[in-house]
Amino acid sequence: MRLDKFLKVSRVIKRRTVANDVCSAGRVTVNGKVAKPSVKLKEGDVVSIVFGNGVVTFKVLKTDQQVRKEDASSMYEIIEDTL
C-alpha cells in the first residue's frame, strides 16, 4: 500500500492530500530513510512523522485497503510519541 494512502486509511493523518504534502515536504521517514508519498509500505515497516516540535514513530501491523473507523488504530503500533 502507498504511504500516503496508509496514513489516510489508518487515520494517522485526516486527508490523503495532507498526507501527500507532508511526505513531499520530507517530514516522513520509513525505516530511517526520507520517503515519498508513493513508497510501498509492508507489515513491519517503521514510520516516523515530524509534527511541529514532536515526532511520532510507529510500526505498521496491517496494510488493509479498507478499515472501519473503530479498527483503524489496529493497523499500527506506536513506538514513540514526543508530541
PDB file of N, CA, C and O in Angstrom:
ATOM      1  N   MET A   1       0.851  -1.174   0.000  1.00  0.00           N
ATOM      2  CA  MET A   1       0.000   0.000   0.000  1.00  0.00           C
ATOM      3  C   MET A   1       0.899   1.241   0.000  1.00  0.00           C
ATOM      4  O   MET A   1       1.943   1.259   0.652  1.00  0.00           O
ATOM      5  N   ARG A   2       0.490   2.258  -0.724  1.00  0.00           N
ATOM      6  CA  ARG A   2       1.233   3.521  -0.761  1.00  0.00           C
ATOM      7  C   ARG A   2       1.239   4.182   0.617  1.00  0.00           C
ATOM      8  O   ARG A   2       0.290   4.052   1.389  1.00  0.00           O
ATOM      9  N   LEU A   3       2.315   4.882   0.903  1.00  0.00           N
ATOM     10  CA  LEU A   3       2.467   5.553   2.191  1.00  0.00           C
ATOM     11  C   LEU A   3       1.357   6.563   2.441  1.00  0.00           C
ATOM     12  O   LEU A   3       0.764   6.566   3.520  1.00  0.00           O
ATOM     13  N   ASP A   4       1.061   7.425   1.466  1.00  0.00           N
ATOM     14  CA  ASP A   4       0.037   8.449   1.682  1.00  0.00           C
ATOM     15  C   ASP A   4      -1.340   7.827   1.916  1.00  0.00           C
ATOM     16  O   ASP A   4      -2.120   8.338   2.719  1.00  0.00           O
ATOM     17  N   LYS A   5      -1.641   6.738   1.225  1.00  0.00           N
ATOM     18  CA  LYS A   5      -2.928   6.075   1.423  1.00  0.00           C
ATOM     19  C   LYS A   5      -2.987   5.406   2.801  1.00  0.00           C
ATOM     20  O   LYS A   5      -4.026   5.444   3.460  1.00  0.00           O
ATOM     21  N   PHE A   6      -1.887   4.798   3.237  1.00  0.00           N
ATOM     22  CA  PHE A   6      -1.858   4.180   4.559  1.00  0.00           C
ATOM     23  C   PHE A   6      -2.117   5.212   5.647  1.00  0.00           C
ATOM     24  O   PHE A   6      -2.888   4.959   6.572  1.00  0.00           O
ATOM     25  N   LEU A   7      -1.477   6.374   5.543  1.00  0.00           N
ATOM     26  CA  LEU A   7      -1.648   7.414   6.555  1.00  0.00           C
ATOM     27  C   LEU A   7      -3.099   7.864   6.635  1.00  0.00           C
ATOM     28  O   LEU A   7      -3.592   8.182   7.717  1.00  0.00           O
ATOM     29  N   LYS A   8      -3.785   7.892   5.502  1.00  0.00           N
ATOM     30  CA  LYS A   8      -5.191   8.295   5.472  1.00  0.00           C
ATOM     31  C   LYS A   8      -6.100   7.184   5.989  1.00  0.00           C
ATOM     32  O   LYS A   8      -6.965   7.439   6.827  1.00  0.00           O
ATOM     33  N   VAL A   9      -5.920   5.951   5.502  1.00  0.00           N
ATOM     34  CA  VAL A   9      -6.778   4.833   5.890  1.00  0.00           C
ATOM     35  C   VAL A   9      -6.643   4.530   7.381  1.00  0.00           C
ATOM     36  O   VAL A   9      -7.630   4.212   8.044  1.00  0.00           O
ATOM     37  N   SER A  10      -5.419   4.629   7.909  1.00  0.00           N
ATOM     38  CA  SER A  10      -5.189   4.345   9.326  1.00  0.00           C
ATOM     39  C   SER A  10      -5.565   5.526  10.206  1.00  0.00           C
ATOM     40  O   SER A  10      -5.528   5.428  11.433  1.00  0.00           O
ATOM     41  N   ARG A  11      -5.925   6.635   9.586  1.00  0.00           N
ATOM     42  CA  ARG A  11      -6.342   7.856  10.274  1.00  0.00           C
ATOM     43  C   ARG A  11      -5.249   8.488  11.119  1.00  0.00           C
ATOM     44  O   ARG A  11      -5.529   9.156  12.114  1.00  0.00           O
ATOM     45  N   VAL A  12      -3.985   8.272  10.713  1.00  0.00           N
ATOM     46  CA  VAL A  12      -2.871   8.984  11.333  1.00  0.00           C
ATOM     47  C   VAL A  12      -2.937  10.439  10.882  1.00  0.00           C
ATOM     48  O   VAL A  12      -2.719  11.359  11.671  1.00  0.00           O
ATOM     49  N   ILE A  13      -3.246  10.634   9.580  1.00  0.00           N
ATOM     50  CA  ILE A  13      -3.472  11.961   9.011  1.00  0.00           C
ATOM     51  C   ILE A  13      -4.854  11.933   8.379  1.00  0.00           C
ATOM     52  O   ILE A  13      -5.228  10.957   7.730  1.00  0.00           O
ATOM     53  N   LYS A  14      -5.609  13.006   8.571  1.00  0.00           N
ATOM     54  CA  LYS A  14      -7.029  13.006   8.230  1.00  0.00           C
ATOM     55  C   LYS A  14      -7.321  12.915   6.721  1.00  0.00           C
ATOM     56  O   LYS A  14      -8.258  12.228   6.315  1.00  0.00           O
ATOM     57  N   ARG A  15      -6.533  13.597   5.902  1.00  0.00           N
ATOM     58  CA  ARG A  15      -6.801  13.629   4.459  1.00  0.00           C
ATOM     59  C   ARG A  15      -5.592  13.155   3.673  1.00  0.00           C
ATOM     60  O   ARG A  15      -4.450  13.375   4.077  1.00  0.00           O
ATOM     61  N   ARG A  16      -5.852  12.504   2.549  1.00  0.00           N
ATOM     62  CA  ARG A  16      -4.756  11.973   1.732  1.00  0.00           C
ATOM     63  C   ARG A  16      -3.927  13.090   1.117  1.00  0.00           C
ATOM     64  O   ARG A  16      -2.713  12.944   0.975  1.00  0.00           O
ATOM     65  N   THR A  17      -4.549  14.193   0.752  1.00  0.00           N
ATOM     66  CA  THR A  17      -3.779  15.303   0.175  1.00  0.00           C
ATOM     67  C   THR A  17      -2.829  15.894   1.205  1.00  0.00           C
ATOM     68  O   THR A  17      -1.712  16.284   0.865  1.00  0.00           O
ATOM     69  N   VAL A  18      -3.258  15.965   2.455  1.00  0.00           N
ATOM     70  CA  VAL A  18      -2.384  16.455   3.524  1.00  0.00           C
ATOM     71  C   VAL A  18      -1.247  15.460   3.743  1.00  0.00           C
ATOM     72  O   VAL A  18      -0.098  15.864   3.922  1.00  0.00           O
ATOM     73  N   ALA A  19      -1.556  14.164   3.730  1.00  0.00           N
ATOM     74  CA  ALA A  19      -0.533  13.132   3.875  1.00  0.00           C
ATOM     75  C   ALA A  19       0.486  13.238   2.737  1.00  0.00           C
ATOM     76  O   ALA A  19       1.690  13.099   2.952  1.00  0.00           O
ATOM     77  N   ASN A  20      -0.008  13.484   1.539  1.00  0.00           N
ATOM     78  CA  ASN A  20       0.860  13.642   0.368  1.00  0.00           C
ATOM     79  C   ASN A  20       1.781  14.848   0.546  1.00  0.00           C
ATOM     80  O   ASN A  20       2.972  14.765   0.248  1.00  0.00           O
ATOM     81  N   ASP A  21       1.240  15.961   1.026  1.00  0.00           N
ATOM     82  CA  ASP A  21       2.034  17.174   1.242  1.00  0.00           C
ATOM     83  C   ASP A  21       3.105  16.969   2.309  1.00  0.00           C
ATOM     84  O   ASP A  21       4.238  17.423   2.147  1.00  0.00           O
ATOM     85  N   VAL A  22       2.752  16.288   3.400  1.00  0.00           N
ATOM     86  CA  VAL A  22       3.702  16.033   4.484  1.00  0.00           C
ATOM     87  C   VAL A  22       4.850  15.160   3.979  1.00  0.00           C
ATOM     88  O   VAL A  22       6.012  15.413   4.296  1.00  0.00           O
ATOM     89  N   CYS A  23       4.527  14.142   3.201  1.00  0.00           N
ATOM     90  CA  CYS A  23       5.556  13.262   2.640  1.00  0.00           C
ATOM     91  C   CYS A  23       6.444  14.021   1.658  1.00  0.00           C
ATOM     92  O   CYS A  23       7.665  13.868   1.680  1.00  0.00           O
ATOM     93  N   SER A  24       5.842  14.829   0.807  1.00  0.00           N
ATOM     94  CA  SER A  24       6.602  15.594  -0.181  1.00  0.00           C
ATOM     95  C   SER A  24       7.531  16.609   0.469  1.00  0.00           C
ATOM     96  O   SER A  24       8.562  16.961  -0.105  1.00  0.00           O
ATOM     97  N   ALA A  25       7.176  17.084   1.665  1.00  0.00           N
ATOM     98  CA  ALA A  25       7.996  18.066   2.380  1.00  0.00           C
ATOM     99  C   ALA A  25       9.185  17.407   3.076  1.00  0.00           C
ATOM    100  O   ALA A  25      10.016  18.104   3.658  1.00  0.00           O
ATOM    101  N   GLY A  26       9.282  16.084   3.027  1.00  0.00           N
ATOM    102  CA  GLY A  26      10.403  15.388   3.628  1.00  0.00           C
ATOM    103  C   GLY A  26      10.288  15.190   5.128  1.00  0.00           C
ATOM    104  O   GLY A  26      11.297  14.993   5.804  1.00  0.00           O
ATOM    105  N   ARG A  27       9.069  15.239   5.659  1.00  0.00           N
ATOM    106  CA  ARG A  27       8.862  15.110   7.107  1.00  0.00           C
ATOM    107  C   ARG A  27       8.491  13.697   7.522  1.00  0.00           C
ATOM    108  O   ARG A  27       8.180  13.462   8.689  1.00  0.00           O
ATOM    109  N   VAL A  28       8.519  12.744   6.582  1.00  0.00           N
ATOM    110  CA  VAL A  28       8.187  11.355   6.888  1.00  0.00           C
ATOM    111  C   VAL A  28       9.360  10.462   6.497  1.00  0.00           C
ATOM    112  O   VAL A  28       9.926  10.600   5.413  1.00  0.00           O
ATOM    113  N   THR A  29       9.718   9.539   7.399  1.00  0.00           N
ATOM    114  CA  THR A  29      10.755   8.555   7.085  1.00  0.00           C
ATOM    115  C   THR A  29      10.179   7.159   7.253  1.00  0.00           C
ATOM    116  O   THR A  29       9.340   6.912   8.120  1.00  0.00           O
ATOM    117  N   VAL A  30      10.645   6.257   6.408  1.00  0.00           N
ATOM    118  CA  VAL A  30      10.273   4.848   6.503  1.00  0.00           C
ATOM    119  C   VAL A  30      11.570   4.062   6.659  1.00  0.00           C
ATOM    120  O   VAL A  30      12.443   4.109   5.793  1.00  0.00           O
ATOM    121  N   ASN A  31      11.685   3.353   7.750  1.00  0.00           N
ATOM    122  CA  ASN A  31      12.886   2.586   8.067  1.00  0.00           C
ATOM    123  C   ASN A  31      14.147   3.445   8.013  1.00  0.00           C
ATOM    124  O   ASN A  31      15.194   2.994   7.549  1.00  0.00           O
ATOM    125  N   GLY A  32      14.039   4.688   8.492  1.00  0.00           N
ATOM    126  CA  GLY A  32      15.190   5.576   8.585  1.00  0.00           C
ATOM    127  C   GLY A  32      15.527   6.363   7.334  1.00  0.00           C
ATOM    128  O   GLY A  32      16.494   7.126   7.336  1.00  0.00           O
ATOM    129  N   LYS A  33      14.761   6.203   6.267  1.00  0.00           N
ATOM    130  CA  LYS A  33      15.023   6.925   5.013  1.00  0.00           C
ATOM    131  C   LYS A  33      13.854   7.851   4.701  1.00  0.00           C
ATOM    132  O   LYS A  33      12.695   7.480   4.890  1.00  0.00           O
ATOM    133  N   VAL A  34      14.158   9.061   4.223  1.00  0.00           N
ATOM    134  CA  VAL A  34      13.104  10.000   3.837  1.00  0.00           C
ATOM    135  C   VAL A  34      12.265   9.358   2.738  1.00  0.00           C
ATOM    136  O   VAL A  34      12.801   8.810   1.775  1.00  0.00           O
ATOM    137  N   ALA A  35      10.935   9.431   2.892  1.00  0.00           N
ATOM    138  CA  ALA A  35      10.040   8.711   1.994  1.00  0.00           C
ATOM    139  C   ALA A  35       9.151   9.652   1.191  1.00  0.00           C
ATOM    140  O   ALA A  35       8.663  10.661   1.701  1.00  0.00           O
ATOM    141  N   LYS A  36       8.953   9.300  -0.066  1.00  0.00           N
ATOM    142  CA  LYS A  36       7.998   9.999  -0.922  1.00  0.00           C
ATOM    143  C   LYS A  36       6.618   9.378  -0.695  1.00  0.00           C
ATOM    144  O   LYS A  36       6.515   8.289  -0.131  1.00  0.00           O
ATOM    145  N   PRO A  37       5.559  10.064  -1.130  1.00  0.00           N
ATOM    146  CA  PRO A  37       4.195   9.537  -0.917  1.00  0.00           C
ATOM    147  C   PRO A  37       3.948   8.187  -1.584  1.00  0.00           C
ATOM    148  O   PRO A  37       3.072   7.440  -1.147  1.00  0.00           O
ATOM    149  N   SER A  38       4.695   7.865  -2.624  1.00  0.00           N
ATOM    150  CA  SER A  38       4.454   6.638  -3.384  1.00  0.00           C
ATOM    151  C   SER A  38       5.197   5.420  -2.849  1.00  0.00           C
ATOM    152  O   SER A  38       5.091   4.341  -3.433  1.00  0.00           O
ATOM    153  N   VAL A  39       5.941   5.560  -1.763  1.00  0.00           N
ATOM    154  CA  VAL A  39       6.678   4.426  -1.192  1.00  0.00           C
ATOM    155  C   VAL A  39       5.694   3.335  -0.794  1.00  0.00           C
ATOM    156  O   VAL A  39       4.671   3.608  -0.166  1.00  0.00           O
ATOM    157  N   LYS A  40       6.010   2.094  -1.163  1.00  0.00           N
ATOM    158  CA  LYS A  40       5.150   0.957  -0.822  1.00  0.00           C
ATOM    159  C   LYS A  40       5.474   0.489   0.590  1.00  0.00           C
ATOM    160  O   LYS A  40       6.611   0.122   0.889  1.00  0.00           O
ATOM    161  N   LEU A  41       4.462   0.506   1.457  1.00  0.00           N
ATOM    162  CA  LEU A  41       4.628   0.036   2.830  1.00  0.00           C
ATOM    163  C   LEU A  41       4.280  -1.440   2.917  1.00  0.00           C
ATOM    164  O   LEU A  41       3.423  -1.943   2.191  1.00  0.00           O
ATOM    165  N   LYS A  42       4.970  -2.122   3.828  1.00  0.00           N
ATOM    166  CA  LYS A  42       4.641  -3.512   4.113  1.00  0.00           C
ATOM    167  C   LYS A  42       4.624  -3.697   5.621  1.00  0.00           C
ATOM    168  O   LYS A  42       5.107  -2.839   6.360  1.00  0.00           O
ATOM    169  N   GLU A  43       4.079  -4.796   6.074  1.00  0.00           N
ATOM    170  CA  GLU A  43       3.998  -5.059   7.505  1.00  0.00           C
ATOM    171  C   GLU A  43       5.401  -5.118   8.094  1.00  0.00           C
ATOM    172  O   GLU A  43       6.300  -5.727   7.515  1.00  0.00           O
ATOM    173  N   GLY A  44       5.584  -4.482   9.246  1.00  0.00           N
ATOM    174  CA  GLY A  44       6.882  -4.466   9.903  1.00  0.00           C
ATOM    175  C   GLY A  44       7.691  -3.208   9.661  1.00  0.00           C
ATOM    176  O   GLY A  44       8.689  -2.985  10.346  1.00  0.00           O
ATOM    177  N   ASP A  45       7.289  -2.374   8.702  1.00  0.00           N
ATOM    178  CA  ASP A  45       7.996  -1.115   8.440  1.00  0.00           C
ATOM    179  C   ASP A  45       7.819  -0.166   9.623  1.00  0.00           C
ATOM    180  O   ASP A  45       6.782  -0.173  10.286  1.00  0.00           O
ATOM    181  N   VAL A  46       8.846   0.652   9.881  1.00  0.00           N
ATOM    182  CA  VAL A  46       8.799   1.649  10.945  1.00  0.00           C
ATOM    183  C   VAL A  46       8.720   3.025  10.294  1.00  0.00           C
ATOM    184  O   VAL A  46       9.585   3.395   9.500  1.00  0.00           O
ATOM    185  N   VAL A  47       7.678   3.778  10.635  1.00  0.00           N
ATOM    186  CA  VAL A  47       7.418   5.087  10.037  1.00  0.00           C
ATOM    187  C   VAL A  47       7.547   6.159  11.111  1.00  0.00           C
ATOM    188  O   VAL A  47       7.025   6.000  12.215  1.00  0.00           O
ATOM    189  N   SER A  48       8.243   7.256  10.791  1.00  0.00           N
ATOM    190  CA  SER A  48       8.359   8.404  11.693  1.00  0.00           C
ATOM    191  C   SER A  48       7.831   9.638  10.978  1.00  0.00           C
ATOM    192  O   SER A  48       8.142   9.873   9.811  1.00  0.00           O
ATOM    193  N   ILE A  49       7.029  10.425  11.691  1.00  0.00           N
ATOM    194  CA  ILE A  49       6.462  11.650  11.130  1.00  0.00           C
ATOM    195  C   ILE A  49       6.792  12.805  12.066  1.00  0.00           C
ATOM    196  O   ILE A  49       6.589  12.711  13.276  1.00  0.00           O
ATOM    197  N   VAL A  50       7.305  13.901  11.494  1.00  0.00           N
ATOM    198  CA  VAL A  50       7.609  15.100  12.274  1.00  0.00           C
ATOM    199  C   VAL A  50       6.386  16.010  12.232  1.00  0.00           C
ATOM    200  O   VAL A  50       5.970  16.460  11.165  1.00  0.00           O
ATOM    201  N   PHE A  51       5.812  16.277  13.418  1.00  0.00           N
ATOM    202  CA  PHE A  51       4.685  17.188  13.568  1.00  0.00           C
ATOM    203  C   PHE A  51       5.156  18.364  14.417  1.00  0.00           C
ATOM    204  O   PHE A  51       5.313  18.202  15.628  1.00  0.00           O
ATOM    205  N   GLY A  52       5.386  19.529  13.844  1.00  0.00           N
ATOM    206  CA  GLY A  52       5.820  20.692  14.620  1.00  0.00           C
ATOM    207  C   GLY A  52       7.099  20.411  15.373  1.00  0.00           C
ATOM    208  O   GLY A  52       8.146  20.204  14.760  1.00  0.00           O
ATOM    209  N   ASN A  53       7.032  20.401  16.711  1.00  0.00           N
ATOM    210  CA  ASN A  53       8.211  20.155  17.540  1.00  0.00           C
ATOM    211  C   ASN A  53       8.343  18.698  17.971  1.00  0.00           C
ATOM    212  O   ASN A  53       9.319  18.349  18.635  1.00  0.00           O
ATOM    213  N   GLY A  54       7.401  17.846  17.618  1.00  0.00           N
ATOM    214  CA  GLY A  54       7.422  16.464  18.066  1.00  0.00           C
ATOM    215  C   GLY A  54       7.543  15.471  16.931  1.00  0.00           C
ATOM    216  O   GLY A  54       7.431  15.811  15.753  1.00  0.00           O
ATOM    217  N   VAL A  55       7.776  14.230  17.327  1.00  0.00           N
ATOM    218  CA  VAL A  55       7.893  13.144  16.359  1.00  0.00           C
ATOM    219  C   VAL A  55       7.026  11.980  16.825  1.00  0.00           C
ATOM    220  O   VAL A  55       7.006  11.643  18.009  1.00  0.00           O
ATOM    221  N   VAL A  56       6.313  11.372  15.883  1.00  0.00           N
ATOM    222  CA  VAL A  56       5.549  10.171  16.167  1.00  0.00           C
ATOM    223  C   VAL A  56       6.173   9.043  15.357  1.00  0.00           C
ATOM    224  O   VAL A  56       6.338   9.153  14.142  1.00  0.00           O
ATOM    225  N   THR A  57       6.517   7.958  16.044  1.00  0.00           N
ATOM    226  CA  THR A  57       7.104   6.800  15.382  1.00  0.00           C
ATOM    227  C   THR A  57       6.200   5.600  15.644  1.00  0.00           C
ATOM    228  O   THR A  57       5.804   5.342  16.781  1.00  0.00           O
ATOM    229  N   PHE A  58       5.879   4.870  14.575  1.00  0.00           N
ATOM    230  CA  PHE A  58       5.015   3.697  14.735  1.00  0.00           C
ATOM    231  C   PHE A  58       5.438   2.583  13.805  1.00  0.00           C
ATOM    232  O   PHE A  58       6.131   2.806  12.812  1.00  0.00           O
ATOM    233  N   LYS A  59       5.008   1.379  14.144  1.00  0.00           N
ATOM    234  CA  LYS A  59       5.295   0.190  13.349  1.00  0.00           C
ATOM    235  C   LYS A  59       4.021  -0.235  12.628  1.00  0.00           C
ATOM    236  O   LYS A  59       2.951  -0.280  13.235  1.00  0.00           O
ATOM    237  N   VAL A  60       4.126  -0.544  11.347  1.00  0.00           N
ATOM    238  CA  VAL A  60       2.980  -0.967  10.548  1.00  0.00           C
ATOM    239  C   VAL A  60       2.653  -2.423  10.879  1.00  0.00           C
ATOM    240  O   VAL A  60       3.510  -3.300  10.770  1.00  0.00           O
ATOM    241  N   LEU A  61       1.410  -2.670  11.284  1.00  0.00           N
ATOM    242  CA  LEU A  61       0.972  -4.029  11.611  1.00  0.00           C
ATOM    243  C   LEU A  61       0.143  -4.654  10.494  1.00  0.00           C
ATOM    244  O   LEU A  61       0.258  -5.851  10.229  1.00  0.00           O
ATOM    245  N   LYS A  62      -0.694  -3.849   9.838  1.00  0.00           N
ATOM    246  CA  LYS A  62      -1.560  -4.331   8.755  1.00  0.00           C
ATOM    247  C   LYS A  62      -1.596  -3.286   7.650  1.00  0.00           C
ATOM    248  O   LYS A  62      -1.402  -2.097   7.901  1.00  0.00           O
ATOM    249  N   THR A  63      -1.843  -3.734   6.432  1.00  0.00           N
ATOM    250  CA  THR A  63      -1.988  -2.802   5.302  1.00  0.00           C
ATOM    251  C   THR A  63      -3.289  -3.097   4.555  1.00  0.00           C
ATOM    252  O   THR A  63      -3.276  -3.299   3.341  1.00  0.00           O
ATOM    253  N   ASP A  64      -4.397  -3.121   5.267  1.00  0.00           N
ATOM    254  CA  ASP A  64      -5.702  -3.355   4.657  1.00  0.00           C
ATOM    255  C   ASP A  64      -6.123  -2.136   3.838  1.00  0.00           C
ATOM    256  O   ASP A  64      -5.838  -1.000   4.216  1.00  0.00           O
ATOM    257  N   GLN A  65      -6.799  -2.377   2.718  1.00  0.00           N
ATOM    258  CA  GLN A  65      -7.243  -1.296   1.843  1.00  0.00           C
ATOM    259  C   GLN A  65      -8.386  -0.492   2.454  1.00  0.00           C
ATOM    260  O   GLN A  65      -8.463   0.722   2.270  1.00  0.00           O
ATOM    261  N   GLN A  66      -9.264  -1.164   3.176  1.00  0.00           N
ATOM    262  CA  GLN A  66     -10.391  -0.502   3.825  1.00  0.00           C
ATOM    263  C   GLN A  66     -10.495  -0.996   5.257  1.00  0.00           C
ATOM    264  O   GLN A  66     -10.379  -2.192   5.526  1.00  0.00           O
ATOM    265  N   VAL A  67     -10.715  -0.059   6.173  1.00  0.00           N
ATOM    266  CA  VAL A  67     -10.817  -0.398   7.587  1.00  0.00           C
ATOM    267  C   VAL A  67     -11.917   0.460   8.200  1.00  0.00           C
ATOM    268  O   VAL A  67     -12.069   1.631   7.854  1.00  0.00           O
ATOM    269  N   ARG A  68     -12.674  -0.127   9.105  1.00  0.00           N
ATOM    270  CA  ARG A  68     -13.686   0.650   9.821  1.00  0.00           C
ATOM    271  C   ARG A  68     -12.991   1.632  10.755  1.00  0.00           C
ATOM    272  O   ARG A  68     -11.864   1.403  11.193  1.00  0.00           O
ATOM    273  N   LYS A  69     -13.668   2.705  11.047  1.00  0.00           N
ATOM    274  CA  LYS A  69     -13.106   3.752  11.896  1.00  0.00           C
ATOM    275  C   LYS A  69     -12.639   3.203  13.244  1.00  0.00           C
ATOM    276  O   LYS A  69     -11.584   3.595  13.744  1.00  0.00           O
ATOM    277  N   GLU A  70     -13.409   2.314  13.821  1.00  0.00           N
ATOM    278  CA  GLU A  70     -13.080   1.755  15.129  1.00  0.00           C
ATOM    279  C   GLU A  70     -11.825   0.882  15.093  1.00  0.00           C
ATOM    280  O   GLU A  70     -11.135   0.744  16.103  1.00  0.00           O
ATOM    281  N   ASP A  71     -11.530   0.290  13.929  1.00  0.00           N
ATOM    282  CA  ASP A  71     -10.406  -0.640  13.801  1.00  0.00           C
ATOM    283  C   ASP A  71      -9.157   0.003  13.212  1.00  0.00           C
ATOM    284  O   ASP A  71      -8.138  -0.668  13.052  1.00  0.00           O
ATOM    285  N   ALA A  72      -9.219   1.281  12.890  1.00  0.00           N
ATOM    286  CA  ALA A  72      -8.098   1.947  12.218  1.00  0.00           C
ATOM    287  C   ALA A  72      -6.822   1.920  13.060  1.00  0.00           C
ATOM    288  O   ALA A  72      -5.730   1.760  12.514  1.00  0.00           O
ATOM    289  N   SER A  73      -6.942   2.072  14.363  1.00  0.00           N
ATOM    290  CA  SER A  73      -5.749   2.111  15.208  1.00  0.00           C
ATOM    291  C   SER A  73      -5.068   0.742  15.331  1.00  0.00           C
ATOM    292  O   SER A  73      -3.942   0.660  15.822  1.00  0.00           O
ATOM    293  N   SER A  74      -5.731  -0.320  14.896  1.00  0.00           N
ATOM    294  CA  SER A  74      -5.113  -1.648  14.941  1.00  0.00           C
ATOM    295  C   SER A  74      -4.160  -1.871  13.766  1.00  0.00           C
ATOM    296  O   SER A  74      -3.519  -2.919  13.683  1.00  0.00           O
ATOM    297  N   MET A  75      -4.061  -0.897  12.860  1.00  0.00           N
ATOM    298  CA  MET A  75      -3.165  -1.018  11.709  1.00  0.00           C
ATOM    299  C   MET A  75      -1.722  -0.675  12.057  1.00  0.00           C
ATOM    300  O   MET A  75      -0.808  -0.977  11.289  1.00  0.00           O
ATOM    301  N   TYR A  76      -1.511  -0.044  13.216  1.00  0.00           N
ATOM    302  CA  TYR A  76      -0.165   0.368  13.601  1.00  0.00           C
ATOM    303  C   TYR A  76       0.002   0.281  15.109  1.00  0.00           C
ATOM    304  O   TYR A  76      -0.976   0.219  15.854  1.00  0.00           O
ATOM    305  N   GLU A  77       1.267   0.276  15.553  1.00  0.00           N
ATOM    306  CA  GLU A  77       1.596   0.258  16.972  1.00  0.00           C
ATOM    307  C   GLU A  77       2.550   1.417  17.244  1.00  0.00           C
ATOM    308  O   GLU A  77       3.620   1.497  16.641  1.00  0.00           O
ATOM    309  N   ILE A  78       2.165   2.313  18.149  1.00  0.00           N
ATOM    310  CA  ILE A  78       3.001   3.473  18.488  1.00  0.00           C
ATOM    311  C   ILE A  78       4.250   3.001  19.217  1.00  0.00           C
ATOM    312  O   ILE A  78       4.170   2.274  20.207  1.00  0.00           O
ATOM    313  N   ILE A  79       5.409   3.425  18.711  1.00  0.00           N
ATOM    314  CA  ILE A  79       6.686   3.101  19.339  1.00  0.00           C
ATOM    315  C   ILE A  79       7.142   4.268  20.205  1.00  0.00           C
ATOM    316  O   ILE A  79       7.560   4.092  21.350  1.00  0.00           O
ATOM    317  N   GLU A  80       7.049   5.485  19.620  1.00  0.00           N
ATOM    318  CA  GLU A  80       7.498   6.676  20.339  1.00  0.00           C
ATOM    319  C   GLU A  80       6.584   7.834  19.968  1.00  0.00           C
ATOM    320  O   GLU A  80       6.220   8.009  18.805  1.00  0.00           O
ATOM    321  N   ASP A  81       6.218   8.623  20.977  1.00  0.00           N
ATOM    322  CA  ASP A  81       5.346   9.779  20.757  1.00  0.00           C
ATOM    323  C   ASP A  81       5.868  10.930  21.582  1.00  0.00           C
ATOM    324  O   ASP A  81       5.719  10.936  22.804  1.00  0.00           O
ATOM    325  N   THR A  82       6.485  11.914  20.927  1.00  0.00           N
ATOM    326  CA  THR A  82       7.062  13.050  21.648  1.00  0.00           C
ATOM    327  C   THR A  82       6.331  14.346  21.318  1.00  0.00           C
ATOM    328  O   THR A  82       6.955  15.395  21.158  1.00  0.00           O
ATOM    329  N   LEU A  83       5.010  14.268  21.219  1.00  0.00           N
ATOM    330  CA  LEU A  83       4.233  15.467  20.915  1.00  0.00           C
ATOM    331  C   LEU A  83       3.901  16.228  22.162  1.00  0.00           C
ATOM    332  O   LEU A  83       3.247  17.269  22.095  1.00  0.00           O
TER     333      LEU A  83
END
